[in-house]
Structures are given as structure tokens and as C-alpha cells.
């Protein structure tokens, strides 16, 4: 059975994770962080010593990892890796392996399985265009590269990572280019998606706008 789905896509650092989590809480829907699944796959690839340019090997490592996501906790090989997957290195690696069709295919059925269990708010980079193209509501969250880098830098510093803002900005721009130009499931604004630019908005303002869009769409 397919339950209602709200998709929230956008580039790195746009605030989509925070927004999706809070919106899911308000709606009483399950929150699906698809990016966490790719990060978990990246950690599995890293720990296995697999060449990140080898799509088949990366997909195999992802499948063997037994990735699980439950109540916000992520595990691979039965081990909680919720914090480990948030490092800058794993974040960058997840974008590198996400270009492989084999990896995306390996994680696609896992992502879609969550909709069979309950209504959900899914966030990522292709949830509205590829994973749930028939979602009832699609939203695309955006912000300037500089603002997104500032947010990501603050997040990393708050978690104890020592990395210059300039490095975060440079890596973010590279990731934007990689995500937008990959041959499979590139980062795009999904068809019929409402676009919300968060550059100059406070989080509460964004959530209010997103909730308005959702209520309008679900009422149709």
C-alpha cells in the first residue's frame, strides 16, 4: 500500500533536513532522510577500502552493509553509525558514490519501502524526481551557495570538526556541480514542485511557507 508522501529536495546546506524533520513532526508523518542512507553506504565503502570510482564494488558494499534507518538512527552491519556518517569526509564521499547508477539502484527499493509502512516526508536530492515521482506534494528548498556554506560550516564546528569556511564553500560548489551534472538522477527541481528560497528567511518562516504549500496540495 502506498501512503501519502511529501518530498523535500534541494542542494547541500539548503536547510532541507531541518525543515523536513519539523514538517514531519507537525504532520505526524514518518521522516525519511535519504541522504543518511547514502552516507551510510559511503561509510560502508570507506570501511571496506573500496575504490569510490568503482560503481559495482560500491553498490556491492552498500548491499552487504545491511543499512537500516529507524527513528532517526542509522546502522550498518548492526552497528549504530548515526554520528559517524556526519563527518565532512563521509559527506563528500557520499556525493562521489551517488553518481553511480548501481549505487542508486541498490538504495532505491530501500527508500521506497518506507512509503509502504506509513505516510512520510522524504528529503534528499531526487526524492520528488526519481524516488517518489507520484508524491502528493513536492517542494524544492534552495539558498545561495555562500549562505549554505555558512550554515554547513557552523554545523560542522558545533560538532567538533575543525575545517575552514573557505574549504566548506569550495567543496559545496564542487558538490553542486557534481550533483547537477551526474548522468543518473541529477539534482533538479521536480516537476510541479513549489520552490522556496531560504537565503533570507528564518527557519520558522520557511516552515510556515512549506506547511501552507502542503495544506493547499493535500486539500485539492
N, C-alpha and C positions, 0 to 999 in steps of 0.2 A: 504494500500500500504506500502510495506517495502522499506525504503530508505537505502542508503549505511550506514554501521556502522563500526567504528573503536573502538576496545576495548583496554583499557589500565588497566591491573591488576597488583597487587603487594602487598607486606606486608605494614603494617603501617609505615609511615615515609620514604618511599622509594622515595618520590617526585612525585608520580604519579598524584596527584591532580594539582599541578602547571604545570606539563608537559601537562596533558590532556587539561587544560584550554587554555594554549598558543597555542597548536596544533589546537584546535578547532577554535581559532581566526584566525589562518593562513589559515585554510581550508574554513572558513566561515560556519562551521558546528555548530549545537547545542551542548553545553557542558552538559553532564548528569553526575552529581555527585551522584552515587548510595549510597555512604557512608552517604551522607546527609539525605537520606530517612531513613536509618537505625537509624541514630542519632535522627531524628525526632520521629521515633517510640519509641526509648529508652526514650526520654523526655516525651512522652505521657504515657509510662509505669510508669516512675518515678513520674509524677504528679498525676497519678491515684492511686498510692500506691499499684500497682500490684506486686506480687511476681515474680521476674525475672526468677525463675526456672519453672514457670507455663506457658508452651508454649501456651495453649489455651487462657489463660487470657491475655497474652502478645499480641497475634495475634488480639484478640478482641479489645484491647486498641488501637492498631495500626490502625485497620479499622475504629474505631469510631473517630479517630483524624482528619480525613479528610486531610491527608497530601498533600500539594501542593508544587511544585517546579517550579518557573518561574523566568527567568532572574537572576538566582543566589540567589534568595530569597526563604527561606523555611518558610512555615507556617503550624501550626496545630490549629484546632478549629478556623480558621480565624485569627489567631494571628501570627505575624512575630516572628520567633524564630531563625533566621539566626545566631545570636551571641550566644544565649543560648545553642545551640546544640554543641558548640565548646569547652565546658569545659572538663577537664580531666575525671571527673566523668561520664558524659554522653558518652564520647568516650569509656570508659571501659564498661559501661552498654550496649552499642550497640553491642559490641562483645559478651556479655553474652546472650543477647536475640536472636542474629543471629544464634545460634546453633539450635534453634527450627524450625523444618520443617514448622510448622504452620505460623510462622512469615515470613519466606522466601516466602511461598506461597502467603501470604497476600500482599506482596510487589512486587511479580513477574509481575503481569499484569500491575501494575502502571509503572514499569520500561520499559516494552516492548511497552507501549503505546506511548512513546516519539519517537520511530522509525517510527511510522505511520505518524508523523507530518512533519519530516524533517530529512536530513542526520545528523548523530550525532557522537560525540566522547564520549564514555561512559567509566567511570573509576570506579574501585571498586576492589572486590576480586574474583568475579565469573562471570564477565560480558562476558568474552570470552568462559568460560566453560559451563555456565548454562543459563544466561540471553539471550545472543546473540551468540549461538554456531555456527551460519552460517554467522557471521560477515566477511566482505571482508578483514579486516586487524585485526590481533590480536598481541598485544605487552605485554610483561611482564617486568615490571620495578623492579629491585632489588638493594639492597645495604646491607652492613654489619649491624648487629644489633647495634653496637656502633655508627656508623655514623647516622643511622636512629634515634636513641635516642637523639643524639646531635641536630639534626635538629628539632625534636619534642619539645625538651626542650627549644630551642631558640624561637620557635613559641609560646609556652605557656607563657614564660617570657615576650615576646613582647606584649602579650595580657593582661598582668597584673596578671597572675596566679603565685603563689609562691609555687614551687614544686622542690625538689632536682633532679638533673640529675640521681642519682642512683635509685630513685623511678621510674622515667620515663623509664629507661633501664630495670628494673625488670618487670614492668608492660608490656612493649613491648615484652619481651621474653615470658611472660605468654600468651599474646595475640597471638603471633606467633604460640605457641603450640596449643592453643585453635582453632585458625582458620584452622590450617593444619590438626587437628585430628577430627574435627566435622564430624558426620555421613552424614550430608547433605551439598552439595555444599562446600566441603573443599577448602582451598586456594591451588591451583595447577597451574602449568604452562600449559595454554590451548594448546590443540593440534594445531600444525602449528604456534604457536606464536613465534615471534622474541624476544629473551631475551636481555635486555640492563641493564648492571650493572652500577649504577651511583655513586658508592662509591668514586671514584677518579675523577669524571667528574664535570665540571661546568654546570650550567643549560643550557646555550646556546649550549654547546657541545651535551648534551643529546637531546635537541630539534632537532638539526640538524640531528642527527643519526635517531631519530624517524621519522622525515619528509622524510628521504631517504627511509626508510622501507615502509612507506605509499605510496610514489610515485611509488616505484617499484611494490608493490602489486596491486595498482589501475590501473597500466599500463598494467598488464597481461591480 
